[in-house]
Amino acid sequence: MKIENRQHFLIMLVAVGAALLIGNSLIYSPLAKLWSARSSQIRNLNNQVADGKNLIKSATTLSNQWSNMTANCLPSNTSLAENQLLTALTSWSRSTTVDITSIMPQWKNDSTNYMTLNMRLEASGTIATLTQFLYQIESGSMALKLDSVELAAHDTTGQQLTLGIQVSGLALLTPPPTKQVKR
């Protein structure tokens, strides 16, 4: 190769290399980032659509559960709600022969739409009676949730147990919105 052709070839090679470098940094990299971002956004939207379809499929079940919860929640009157919960706990303890030793209610008003009645309860009995008592709390018609459960033995054989539980009850302050049927 002649020197002039070699210089011309090297200049062209440098020009092509510079063009590829500029093309990579100005065209390919931004387009690759845009493509990756779009793919991620499409994946997120597809997941949201799938979640929405699942919610639509389970709308009647969720609506029935919400209706059940709102119908069985505690009244917004604090003394009436405490009395209702204490009556239920007393009834459950009598039916299971569990001895309730202490009850400490506390109201929390964290929202304008609802309040929660947190009740710390200590009871004693055998493992069978205490599990029946817990089952009745969980399966009862009231809107209650067991937040914590502690179990301790009173004697060395483990026949007498002490149960400490934290129960939360829901009281709605405003009535739930009703669906209006279009005619």
N, C-alpha and C positions, 0 to 999 in steps of 0.2 A: 504494500500500500504506500501510496505517496503521502508525503507529509501534509499536503493541503487536504487530501481526502481524509487523512487521519484526524486532522484538526476539525474538519467539517463534521466527521463522524462523532468525535468527542463532544462537540458543541451540541449536536443533535441529541446525543445520549444524555447530556446534562439538562437540556431543555425538556426532554421527555421525563427524566427523573424529577425535575422541579414541577412539571405539570402534574405528575402522579402524586407528588407530595402535597401540592396545593389542592388537587382534586380530593385527596384523602381527607385532608383537614377541613376543607370548606364544603364538601359535598357528601362524601361517604359517611364520615363520623356523625354529622348531625342527622342524616337520614337514618342511620342505624339506631341512634338514640330515639328518634321519633318513632321508628318502627317498633322498637322494644317497648316504649311507653304506650303506644297504641295497642300492642298485643296484651300488655298488662291490663289496660283499661277495658279491653274487650272481654278478657277473662273475668275481671271483677263484675262487669255488667252481666255476663252470662250467669255467674253465681247469684247475683241479685235477682235475676229473672227466675232462676230455678227456685230460690227461696220464696219469691212471691207466688209462684205456682203452687208450691207446697202449702203456703199460708191460705191460698184460695181453696185448695182441696180440703184443708182442715178448718175452714171458716165456721162450719156449723158446730163442730166439736168445741172449738175455742169459744164460740159464742155461748154455747150451753154451759161450759165451765165458768165463764165470766158471770153468766146469769146466776149460776149456783153460788158462786163466791159472793156476789152482791146481795143475794137473798139471805145468805147465812152469816154475813158479817155482823159484828157487834154494833149496837146502837150508838149514835154519836153522843148521847148523854152519858157522861163518864160514870156516874154512880149507878145508873141502870146497867151499863155494860159490865162494870165490876161485879154487880150482883148476879147478872146472868152467867158470867164465867165462874164465879164462886159456886153458884148453884149446880152448874154442870160438873165442876170438879168434885164437889161433895157427892153428887149422885154417882159418879164414876168410882170414887173411892169406896162408897158403901157397897156397890155391886161387886167390887173386886176384893173387898176386905183389906184395903190398904189404909194405913193410918197416916193422915196428913199431919205433920208436926209444925210446919210454918209456911206462911204465904206472905209474900211481899210484892204488892202491885206497884207499878210505876208507869205513868203515861208519858209518851213521847209524841210531840207534835212537830214533825219535821216538814210537813207540807200543808198547803192550804186545802188539799183535797181529802186527806185522811189523817188519822192518828193511829198509833199502835199502843196497845196495852201490853207491856212486858211484865210478866209475873214470874217471880222466883218462887219455886215450890219445893219443899222438902217432905218426903214421905218415907215410910218404912214398911217392910213386909218381906215375904219370901220372893224368890226369883219368879215363880209362877204368877203370883198376884201382881207384882210390879210390871211384868211384861203385859199382862192383861190390861192393867191401868194405862200403860203407854199406848197399847193398841187402841183402846177406847178414845184416848185423846186424839190420836192420828186419824182414826176412821170416823170420828164424830162429825156431826153436820155443821159445827161451828167453823168459822174461818180462823183456824189456829195453826201455828207452826211451832214445832219443837226446835229451839235454837241450840240448846246444849243439854246433854244428859250425862250425869255423873253417878256412878254406882260404887258404893263402899260397903264392906262387911262390918257388922257389929260384933260378931263373935268369931271364935277361932275356927268353927266348923263351916261358916259361911251360910248358915241357915237364916239369920236375920240380916237383911240388907237395908241400906239407906239409899234412897234415890233423890238426887238433886237435879231438877230440870228448870230450864228457862223456856217459858211458853210466850209466844207473841200472838196477840189477837188483833185483827184489823177492824177499824171503825171508819166508815166512809163519812165525810162531813157533808158532802154535796151528793144529792141523788145522781146515779149514773144517767147519762143521756139516753133517752129512749129513741128507738128508730121510728121515724115517721113513714108510714106507708103511702106511696104515691098512688093516687087514684086517677 
